[in-house]
Amino acid sequence: MTALMFCILLIQNLIRALKDSIVITMIGAETTSFLKIWGVLPAACLMTIIYIKLVNVVKNEKVFYIILLTFLTFFLFLDLLFFQTTNTYI
């Protein structure tokens, strides 16, 4: 479980470092504050509400796996839908 948590935190920190460079090159520097206010803040509030309701219904370990599967699915679809033309697999 410790190794799993280490990998999750490592990936989260890598994504946070790469986020601004990806957004700036694809959309522009002027959109970062707009995305943080109107994208990140509502998404964080929504995920907090979902997490609170999920904890009341399901055991903690199952909550972890549900949220992990949700994020993996989200990033898989993000990669397949938005970055399919920029990826080159050699």
Residue frames as a rotation matrix with the C-alpha (Angstrom) as fourth column:
MET 1
0.573 0.819 0.000 0.00
0.819 -0.573 0.000 0.00
0.000 0.000 -1.000 0.00
THR 2
0.379 -0.519 -0.766 2.94
0.189 -0.767 0.613 2.33
-0.906 -0.377 -0.193 0.71
ALA 3
-0.692 -0.662 0.289 4.42
0.381 0.005 0.925 1.76
-0.614 0.749 0.249 -2.74
LEU 4
-0.144 0.745 0.652 1.05
0.972 -0.018 0.234 2.44
0.186 0.667 -0.721 -4.32
MET 5
0.767 0.419 -0.486 0.68
0.550 -0.819 0.164 5.70
-0.329 -0.393 -0.859 -2.40
PHE 6
-0.095 -0.894 -0.438 4.25
0.174 -0.448 0.877 6.69
-0.980 0.007 0.199 -3.36
CYS 7
-0.709 -0.158 0.687 3.49
0.673 0.139 0.727 6.13
-0.211 0.978 0.008 -7.05
ILE 8
0.323 0.906 0.274 0.25
0.932 -0.355 0.074 8.10
0.164 0.231 -0.959 -6.85
LEU 9
0.691 -0.097 -0.716 1.97
0.297 -0.865 0.405 11.06
-0.659 -0.492 -0.569 -5.19
LEU 10
-0.433 -0.901 0.011 4.85
0.295 -0.130 0.947 10.93
-0.852 0.413 0.322 -7.67
ILE 11
-0.479 0.329 0.813 2.51
0.871 0.069 0.486 11.00
0.104 0.942 -0.320 -10.65
GLN 12
0.619 0.766 -0.174 0.45
0.784 -0.614 0.087 13.79
-0.040 -0.190 -0.981 -9.10
ASN 13
0.360 -0.569 -0.739 3.55
0.145 -0.748 0.647 15.95
-0.921 -0.340 -0.187 -8.62
LEU 14
-0.694 -0.610 0.384 4.77
0.444 0.059 0.894 15.26
-0.568 0.791 0.230 -12.16
ILE 15
-0.101 0.747 0.657 1.38
0.966 -0.085 0.245 16.17
0.239 0.660 -0.713 -13.63
ARG 16
0.723 0.359 -0.590 1.25
0.554 -0.812 0.184 19.36
-0.413 -0.460 -0.786 -11.58
ALA 17
-0.119 -0.861 -0.494 4.67
0.117 -0.506 0.855 20.39
-0.986 0.044 0.161 -12.91
LEU 18
-0.834 -0.243 0.495 3.73
0.470 0.157 0.869 19.66
-0.288 0.957 -0.017 -16.52
LYS 19
0.071 0.997 0.038 0.21
0.897 -0.047 -0.440 21.14
-0.437 0.066 -0.897 -16.38
ASP 20
0.442 0.121 -0.889 1.12
0.020 -0.992 -0.125 24.77
-0.897 0.037 -0.440 -16.98
SER 21
-0.592 -0.725 -0.352 3.49
-0.364 -0.149 0.919 24.01
-0.719 0.673 -0.176 -19.83
ILE 22
-0.722 0.401 0.564 0.86
0.660 0.645 0.386 21.92
-0.209 0.651 -0.730 -21.61
VAL 23
0.332 0.916 -0.224 -1.89
0.799 -0.399 -0.449 24.50
-0.501 -0.030 -0.865 -21.12
ILE 24
0.194 -0.312 -0.930 0.32
-0.174 -0.944 0.280 27.41
-0.965 0.107 -0.238 -22.19
THR 25
-0.817 -0.569 -0.094 1.47
-0.196 0.121 0.973 25.70
-0.542 0.813 -0.211 -25.39
MET 26
-0.663 0.605 0.441 -1.99
0.746 0.578 0.329 24.44
-0.056 0.547 -0.835 -26.38
ILE 27
0.362 0.932 0.019 -4.28
0.931 -0.363 0.048 27.33
0.052 0.000 -0.999 -25.35
GLY 28
0.088 -0.378 0.922 -2.20
0.221 -0.895 -0.388 30.30
0.971 0.237 0.005 -24.21
ALA 29
-0.747 -0.532 -0.398 -0.87
0.495 -0.047 -0.867 31.89
0.443 -0.845 0.299 -21.06
GLU 30
-0.751 0.476 0.458 -3.89
-0.557 -0.829 -0.052 34.13
0.355 -0.294 0.888 -20.56
THR 31
0.177 0.908 -0.380 -6.19
-0.478 0.417 0.773 31.17
0.860 0.045 0.508 -19.90
THR 32
-0.532 -0.444 -0.721 -4.41
0.303 0.696 -0.651 29.74
0.791 -0.565 -0.236 -16.85
SER 33
-0.974 0.199 0.110 -6.13
-0.184 -0.412 -0.892 31.96
-0.132 -0.889 0.438 -14.29
PHE 34
-0.190 0.950 -0.249 -9.50
-0.963 -0.131 0.236 31.47
0.192 0.285 0.939 -16.01
LEU 35
0.041 0.163 -0.986 -9.09
-0.228 0.962 0.150 27.69
0.973 0.218 0.077 -15.89
LYS 36
-0.828 -0.404 -0.390 -8.06
0.274 0.316 -0.908 27.74
0.490 -0.859 -0.151 -12.24
ILE 37
-0.819 0.555 0.146 -11.11
-0.490 -0.546 -0.680 29.77
-0.298 -0.628 0.719 -11.19
TRP 38
0.056 0.957 -0.284 -13.79
-0.973 -0.011 -0.230 28.31
-0.223 0.289 0.931 -13.45
GLY 39
0.282 0.028 -0.959 -12.40
-0.533 0.836 -0.132 24.80
0.798 0.548 0.251 -13.95
VAL 40
-0.550 -0.629 -0.549 -10.33
0.101 0.603 -0.792 23.65
0.829 -0.490 -0.268 -11.03
LEU 41
-0.876 0.202 0.438 -12.34
-0.483 -0.373 -0.792 25.24
0.004 -0.905 0.424 -8.22
PRO 42
0.155 0.988 0.019 -15.76
-0.988 0.155 -0.007 23.82
-0.010 -0.018 1.000 -9.24
ALA 43
0.289 -0.106 -0.951 -14.20
-0.323 0.925 -0.202 20.43
0.901 0.365 0.233 -10.01
ALA 44
-0.773 -0.617 -0.147 -12.54
-0.032 0.270 -0.962 20.35
0.633 -0.739 -0.228 -6.57
CYS 45
-0.576 0.651 0.495 -15.82
-0.791 -0.291 -0.539 21.25
-0.207 -0.702 0.682 -4.85
LEU 46
0.405 0.758 -0.511 -17.69
-0.862 0.503 0.065 18.61
0.306 0.414 0.857 -6.84
MET 47
-0.033 -0.502 -0.864 -15.09
-0.097 0.862 -0.497 15.92
0.995 0.067 -0.077 -6.08
THR 48
-0.907 -0.263 0.328 -15.20
-0.320 -0.077 -0.944 16.81
0.273 -0.962 -0.015 -2.38
ILE 49
-0.120 0.950 0.290 -18.98
-0.967 -0.047 -0.249 16.38
-0.223 -0.310 0.924 -2.30
ILE 50
0.496 0.255 -0.830 -18.74
-0.576 0.812 -0.095 13.07
0.650 0.525 0.550 -4.18
TYR 51
-0.473 -0.768 -0.432 -16.01
-0.091 0.530 -0.843 11.86
0.876 -0.360 -0.321 -1.81
ILE 52
-0.770 0.231 0.595 -18.04
-0.636 -0.204 -0.744 12.75
-0.050 -0.951 0.304 1.30
LYS 53
0.306 0.952 -0.029 -21.10
-0.945 0.300 -0.128 10.92
-0.113 0.067 0.991 -0.02
LEU 54
0.341 -0.254 -0.905 -18.98
-0.409 0.827 -0.386 7.94
0.847 0.501 0.178 -1.09
VAL 55
-0.740 -0.669 0.065 -17.31
-0.308 0.253 -0.917 7.60
0.597 -0.699 -0.393 2.32
ASN 56
-0.427 0.661 0.618 -20.70
-0.853 -0.066 -0.519 7.41
-0.302 -0.748 0.591 4.00
VAL 57
0.604 0.742 -0.291 -21.80
-0.796 0.545 -0.262 4.54
-0.036 0.390 0.920 1.74
VAL 58
0.761 -0.394 -0.515 -18.69
0.008 0.800 -0.600 2.44
0.648 0.453 0.612 1.05
LYS 59
0.748 -0.583 -0.319 -15.68
0.546 0.266 0.795 1.21
-0.378 -0.768 0.517 3.07
ASN 60
0.576 -0.562 -0.594 -12.50
-0.386 -0.827 0.408 3.32
-0.720 -0.006 -0.694 2.96
GLU 61
-0.449 -0.806 0.386 -10.46
-0.015 0.439 0.899 0.83
-0.893 0.398 -0.209 0.94
LYS 62
-0.086 0.511 0.856 -13.16
0.925 0.361 -0.123 0.53
-0.371 0.781 -0.503 -1.69
VAL 63
0.849 0.333 -0.410 -13.45
0.225 -0.930 -0.291 4.34
-0.478 0.155 -0.865 -1.85
PHE 64
0.032 -0.939 -0.344 -9.74
-0.384 -0.329 0.863 4.49
-0.923 0.104 -0.371 -2.65
TYR 65
-0.652 -0.299 0.696 -10.09
0.404 0.640 0.653 2.03
-0.641 0.707 -0.297 -5.51
ILE 66
0.368 0.848 0.382 -13.19
0.861 -0.156 -0.483 3.74
-0.350 0.507 -0.787 -6.89
ILE 67
0.789 -0.117 -0.603 -11.46
-0.147 -0.989 0.000 7.13
-0.596 0.089 -0.798 -6.99
LEU 68
-0.303 -0.952 0.050 -8.30
-0.268 0.135 0.954 5.58
-0.914 0.276 -0.296 -8.44
LEU 69
-0.398 0.231 0.888 -10.30
0.768 0.613 0.185 3.91
-0.501 0.756 -0.422 -11.21
THR 70
0.711 0.697 -0.088 -12.13
0.571 -0.646 -0.506 7.17
-0.410 0.310 -0.858 -11.89
PHE 71
0.470 -0.609 -0.639 -8.89
-0.454 -0.787 0.417 9.10
-0.757 0.094 -0.647 -12.32
LEU 72
-0.560 -0.683 0.470 -7.31
0.042 0.543 0.839 6.39
-0.828 0.489 -0.275 -14.47
THR 73
0.004 0.665 0.747 -10.37
0.920 0.290 -0.262 6.38
-0.391 0.688 -0.611 -16.73
PHE 74
0.825 0.308 -0.474 -10.38
0.189 -0.940 -0.283 10.18
-0.533 0.144 -0.834 -16.94
PHE 75
0.112 -0.868 -0.483 -6.72
-0.561 -0.456 0.691 10.41
-0.820 0.194 -0.538 -17.94
LEU 76
-0.541 -0.230 0.809 -7.07
0.427 0.754 0.499 7.54
-0.724 0.616 -0.310 -20.42
PHE 77
0.383 0.763 0.521 -9.94
0.886 -0.145 -0.440 9.30
-0.260 0.630 -0.732 -22.19
LEU 78
0.725 -0.207 -0.656 -8.08
-0.145 -0.978 0.148 12.61
-0.673 -0.012 -0.740 -21.98
ASP 79
-0.360 -0.933 0.003 -5.13
-0.286 0.114 0.951 11.04
-0.888 0.341 -0.308 -23.73
LEU 80
-0.492 0.190 0.849 -7.23
0.699 0.669 0.255 9.27
-0.519 0.719 -0.462 -26.34
LEU 81
0.506 0.828 0.242 -9.46
0.822 -0.378 -0.426 12.23
-0.261 0.415 -0.872 -27.16
PHE 82
0.941 -0.051 -0.336 -7.23
-0.063 -0.998 -0.026 15.29
-0.334 0.046 -0.942 -26.92
PHE 83
0.208 -0.965 -0.158 -3.67
-0.731 -0.261 0.630 14.11
-0.649 -0.016 -0.760 -27.38
GLN 84
0.538 0.039 0.842 -4.09
0.272 0.938 -0.217 11.39
-0.798 0.346 0.494 -29.99
THR 85
0.934 -0.178 0.311 -2.61
0.274 -0.203 -0.940 13.46
0.231 0.963 -0.140 -32.80
THR 86
0.573 -0.755 0.318 0.41
-0.747 -0.641 -0.177 14.64
0.337 -0.136 -0.931 -30.81
ASN 87
0.415 -0.418 0.808 1.47
-0.504 0.634 0.586 11.25
-0.758 -0.650 0.053 -29.46
THR 88
0.431 -0.354 -0.830 4.05
-0.731 0.402 -0.551 9.29
0.529 0.845 -0.085 -31.38
TYR 89
0.676 -0.163 0.718 4.78
-0.449 0.681 0.578 5.83
-0.584 -0.714 0.387 -30.09
ILE 90
0.278 -0.694 -0.664 8.12
-0.858 0.132 -0.496 4.57
0.432 0.708 -0.559 -31.29
